Amino acid sequence: MAREIFGAELGFGVFEENGDAQAYIISGTAVPDGTSGQQSDAPIGSIYLRSGTGELYQKIANAGAPADWQLNESSSSIGVWRPEYVRAATNDTLAAGNTDPSTWTDNDDGLTDANFTVGDYVIGDADGTAILYEVTAISSPNITLAVASPAMSPDDMFSVRYNLPDPSGQENQAILIKTSSVMVKVADVDWAVATGIVLSGAYAAAAGTVAAGDSVQEAIEKLDGNDAAQDLVIAEIDQNVDDLITLSGVAENSTDFGTFTGDLFADNLDAKSLYQRIEDLLEEIKVLEVTGITTAASVDEVPVATVSACKWLVEAFEEATPANKQALEVYALNNGTVVDDTTYAKLKVGANFNLSISVDISGGNMRLRAASSTAGVTVRARRVQVTNI
């Protein structure tokens, strides 16, 4: 015998055991308005089958309005990914031309033209007749939109960076799918909110080196386990730094060595300037040596611009017979152009040899000069100078 499809008027209801209705399955030919037939009485979670179009609606609210019923995707498709990078989706109706994103009414979190790049895409009128636009230019505070080609088709699916219809603080990344008219959000992909990623119940600190291929949890476990060792290292470094600060003799965060009680060093010198000053002072008392002297040669020289008087303690010896030595003091004074000098306290050991000492001014310097007719004399001198700085 032939079998007939089971028929029912109005729809079906699913009830709690001995209780109230949990969900209805109802149908109609028009888009649900939230009030006609059983649409208002249907509990949240009910479904509405629209004959003629194959559309499927779910009840998500109970305010007696069309928005109570959300259009779900066609049962024949799970969505077709589109390659366009959609920077933002808004419920505001947009048009080709200039628009200021900061004025969009559902832009609660401060999206501006600075968040866009030429070549991005925007979805306008997402809850009405959704249209896809391309960003073709940016001139603060506006972006310029052009209707994208190809246009959106039902079942087209997009990853949207800023989904503005979401509440403030949650207008981040989402996946939207195009129905016959509106955009429906099918998922949140909110990587901007770290609280959406949780550690598993098996989490345990474990020291080690983070390596390629580690999961995020494994990497955090290793970093956490390394904390104790890192704390010891940091404490040791901190103590060493404190010791260096104490060694420097100045307070923490100082940028110079402060004041000195004498006159040899200027106050507030940094380390480089301090060492330079020490070098300058040592230069004044170091022993100078010139070998192989026969004809007149300069043993030392000082700038007349800064040194007005200078004394040299001079020693000389015959290189062929080093036991033959002479010593003397030379004292010289200049006024920048003329020099006067004297030689005294001459001493000699061993056999005599020829040695001539003089002082002159040349090239802006007062020079100590030595000459000898003996074949090879070495002259050493130590300077004590009087400067005007």
Buried (B, 14 or more C-beta within 10 A) or exposed (E): EEEEEEEEEEBEBEEEEEEEEEBBBBBBEEBBBBEEBBBBEBBEEBBBBBEEEEBBBBBEEBEEEBEBBBBBBBEEEEBEEBEBBBBBBBBBEBEEEEBEBBEBEBBBEEBEBEBBEEEBBBBBBBBEEBBBBBBEEBEEBBBBBEEBEEEBEBBBBBBBBBBBBBEEEBBBBBBBBBBBEBBBBBEBBBEEEEEEEEEEEEEEEEBEEEEEEBEEBBBBBBBBBBEEEEEEEEEEEEEEEEEEBEEEEEEEEEEEBEEEEEEEBEEEBEEEBBEEBEEEEEEBEEEBEBEEBEEEBBBBBBEBEEBBBBBBBBBBBBBEEEEBBBBBBBBBBBEEEEBEBEBEEEEBEEEEBEBEBBBBBEEEBBBBBBBBEBEEBBBBBBBEBEBEE
